[in-house]
Amino acid sequence: MTHHMESFKDRYVVVDTDSNFIYIGKLKIIDRDYIVLNDVDVHDSRESPSVKEKYLIDSKRYGVRVNRRKVCIRMEKVISLSALDDIIEY
């Protein structure tokens, strides 16, 4: 895990992917091939009437809707990673 990524460890993060899925969970591991999250909300944006940004703001405001204990995400699918706390409410 790089120095910059180390500051995200054990915090809730948002992982945007090149699919319709976003992941919100506690960052445990980042290596060359995978990101590992615990206590994860795997969210398929096609199944929700709310836009992604509103969903993230609600997750920050009301808490993460955990539906998986652990998820491994292939790095080749990752577009971005940010702390849930860094979501700006508008």
LUMVEX-845859 format. One line per 10 residues: number of its first residue (from 1); for each residue x, y, z of N, C-alpha, C. Coordinates in steps of 0.05 Angstrom, whole numbers, padded with zeros to 5 digits. Example, Ala and Ser with C-alpha at 12.3 -4.5 7.8 and 13.67 -1.06 7.14 Angstrom:
residues 2
1> 00264,-00114,00156,00246,-00090,00156,00264,-00066,00156 ~ 00257,-00045,00142,00273,-00021,00143,00258,00001,00157
end
This chain:
residues 90
1> 00017,-00023,00000,00000,00000,00000,00018,00025,00000 ~ 00012,00044,-00018,00029,00068,-00019,00024,00085,00005 ~ 00042,00104,00009,00040,00123,00032,00013,00138,00031 ~ 00004,00147,00008,-00021,00161,00005,-00045,00144,00012 ~ -00044,00119,00004,-00066,00100,00009,-00066,00092,00038 ~ -00044,00092,00051,-00042,00083,00079,-00061,00100,00097 ~ -00065,00126,00090,-00082,00143,00106,-00112,00135,00104 ~ -00119,00119,00084,-00146,00109,00081,-00151,00083,00097 ~ -00130,00070,00106,-00133,00043,00118,-00151,00045,00143 ~ -00170,00026,00145,-00189,00023,00167,-00210,00045,00167
11> -00212,00061,00146,-00233,00081,00143,-00252,00072,00121 ~ -00276,00083,00122,-00295,00077,00101,-00287,00092,00076 ~ -00285,00078,00054,-00278,00089,00028,-00299,00083,00007 ~ -00298,00098,-00014,-00315,00094,-00038,-00297,00085,-00060 ~ -00303,00062,-00072,-00288,00052,-00095,-00307,00053,-00119 ~ -00300,00071,-00138,-00315,00073,-00163,-00302,00054,-00183 ~ -00318,00040,-00198,-00308,00020,-00217,-00317,00027,-00245 ~ -00306,00013,-00265,-00314,00017,-00292,-00340,00002,-00300 ~ -00355,-00005,-00279,-00381,-00019,-00283,-00402,-00002,-00270 ~ -00426,-00013,-00267,-00448,00001,-00253,-00446,-00002,-00222
21> -00425,-00016,-00213,-00423,-00020,-00184,-00404,00000,-00171 ~ -00413,00009,-00147,-00395,00024,-00130,-00394,00008,-00103 ~ -00372,00011,-00090,-00367,-00003,-00065,-00361,00017,-00043 ~ -00374,00014,-00020,-00369,00031,00003,-00362,00012,00026 ~ -00338,00013,00036,-00330,-00005,00057,-00304,00004,00071 ~ -00296,-00011,00092,-00272,-00005,00107,-00248,-00017,00092 ~ -00229,00000,00085,-00206,-00009,00070,-00188,-00025,00088 ~ -00181,-00049,00079,-00163,-00067,00093,-00136,-00070,00079 ~ -00138,-00076,00053,-00113,-00082,00038,-00116,-00070,00010 ~ -00093,-00059,00001,-00090,-00052,-00028,-00064,-00064,-00036
31> -00065,-00080,-00057,-00040,-00090,-00069,-00041,-00086,-00099 ~ -00023,-00098,-00113,-00021,-00094,-00142,-00046,-00104,-00156 ~ -00059,-00125,-00146,-00081,-00138,-00160,-00108,-00132,-00148 ~ -00110,-00127,-00122,-00136,-00125,-00109,-00138,-00103,-00088 ~ -00162,-00094,-00084,-00169,-00078,-00061,-00188,-00095,-00044 ~ -00183,-00097,-00018,-00199,-00113,00000,-00213,-00094,00019 ~ -00240,-00096,00020,-00257,-00080,00038,-00272,-00099,00057 ~ -00277,-00090,00081,-00294,-00104,00100,-00318,-00086,00105 ~ -00340,-00099,00115,-00365,-00085,00122,-00374,-00068,00098 ~ -00381,-00081,00076,-00383,-00068,00050,-00413,-00065,00041
41> -00419,-00042,00029,-00443,-00038,00014,-00436,-00041,-00015 ~ -00444,-00062,-00028,-00441,-00066,-00057,-00466,-00055,-00069 ~ -00463,-00033,-00084,-00487,-00019,-00095,-00487,-00019,-00126 ~ -00508,-00031,-00137,-00512,-00031,-00166,-00529,-00006,-00173 ~ -00517,00013,-00186,-00531,00038,-00191,-00555,00035,-00210 ~ -00556,00013,-00224,-00579,00008,-00242,-00604,00001,-00226 ~ -00601,-00008,-00201,-00624,-00017,-00185,-00634,00004,-00165 ~ -00625,00028,-00168,-00633,00049,-00150,-00644,00073,-00165 ~ -00666,00084,-00155,-00677,00108,-00168,-00660,00133,-00162 ~ -00643,00132,-00141,-00627,00156,-00134,-00601,00156,-00150
51> -00592,00180,-00157,-00567,00183,-00171,-00544,00176,-00153 ~ -00521,00169,-00164,-00498,00159,-00149,-00490,00179,-00128 ~ -00487,00204,-00134,-00478,00224,-00115,-00497,00226,-00091 ~ -00523,00226,-00096,-00542,00227,-00074,-00539,00202,-00057 ~ -00535,00179,-00069,-00532,00154,-00054,-00507,00156,-00036 ~ -00486,00167,-00046,-00461,00170,-00030,-00465,00190,-00007 ~ -00479,00212,-00012,-00485,00232,00009,-00502,00219,00030 ~ -00522,00204,00022,-00539,00190,00042,-00524,00170,00058 ~ -00505,00156,00045,-00488,00137,00060,-00471,00151,00080 ~ -00460,00174,00073,-00444,00189,00092,-00462,00199,00115
61> -00485,00210,00108,-00502,00222,00128,-00516,00202,00147 ~ -00525,00179,00136,-00542,00160,00151,-00528,00134,00158 ~ -00504,00130,00146,-00489,00106,00151,-00489,00087,00127 ~ -00469,00070,00127,-00465,00051,00105,-00484,00027,00109 ~ -00498,00020,00087,-00517,-00003,00087,-00502,-00028,00081 ~ -00489,-00040,00101,-00471,-00063,00096,-00488,-00087,00087 ~ -00479,-00099,00064,-00491,-00123,00054,-00471,-00145,00047 ~ -00446,-00140,00053,-00424,-00160,00050,-00404,-00156,00073 ~ -00394,-00179,00083,-00373,-00177,00104,-00346,-00170,00092 ~ -00340,-00181,00068,-00314,-00176,00056,-00317,-00178,00026
71> -00303,-00160,00012,-00303,-00159,-00017,-00275,-00154,-00027 ~ -00267,-00169,-00048,-00242,-00165,-00062,-00249,-00153,-00090 ~ -00237,-00130,-00096,-00243,-00117,-00122,-00217,-00117,-00138 ~ -00219,-00126,-00163,-00196,-00127,-00180,-00187,-00098,-00187 ~ -00161,-00093,-00184,-00151,-00066,-00189,-00157,-00056,-00217 ~ -00157,-00074,-00236,-00162,-00066,-00264,-00189,-00055,-00268 ~ -00208,-00059,-00249,-00235,-00048,-00251,-00238,-00021,-00237 ~ -00218,-00013,-00221,-00220,00011,-00205,-00215,00036,-00221 ~ -00233,00055,-00218,-00230,00082,-00231,-00219,00101,-00210 ~ -00231,00101,-00186,-00221,00119,-00165,-00227,00108,-00138
81> -00213,00118,-00118,-00217,00111,-00090,-00216,00137,-00074 ~ -00236,00141,-00056,-00236,00165,-00039,-00248,00158,-00012 ~ -00242,00174,00007,-00253,00170,00034,-00283,00178,00033 ~ -00300,00163,00047,-00328,00170,00048,-00331,00198,00062 ~ -00314,00203,00082,-00314,00229,00095,-00309,00253,00077 ~ -00296,00247,00054,-00289,00269,00035,-00311,00275,00016 ~ -00333,00261,00017,-00357,00267,00000,-00367,00294,00009 ~ -00371,00312,-00010,-00381,00339,-00004,-00411,00339,-00008 ~ -00424,00347,00014,-00454,00349,00013,-00462,00376,00001 ~ -00481,00375,-00017,-00490,00399,-00030,-00519,00403,-00025
end
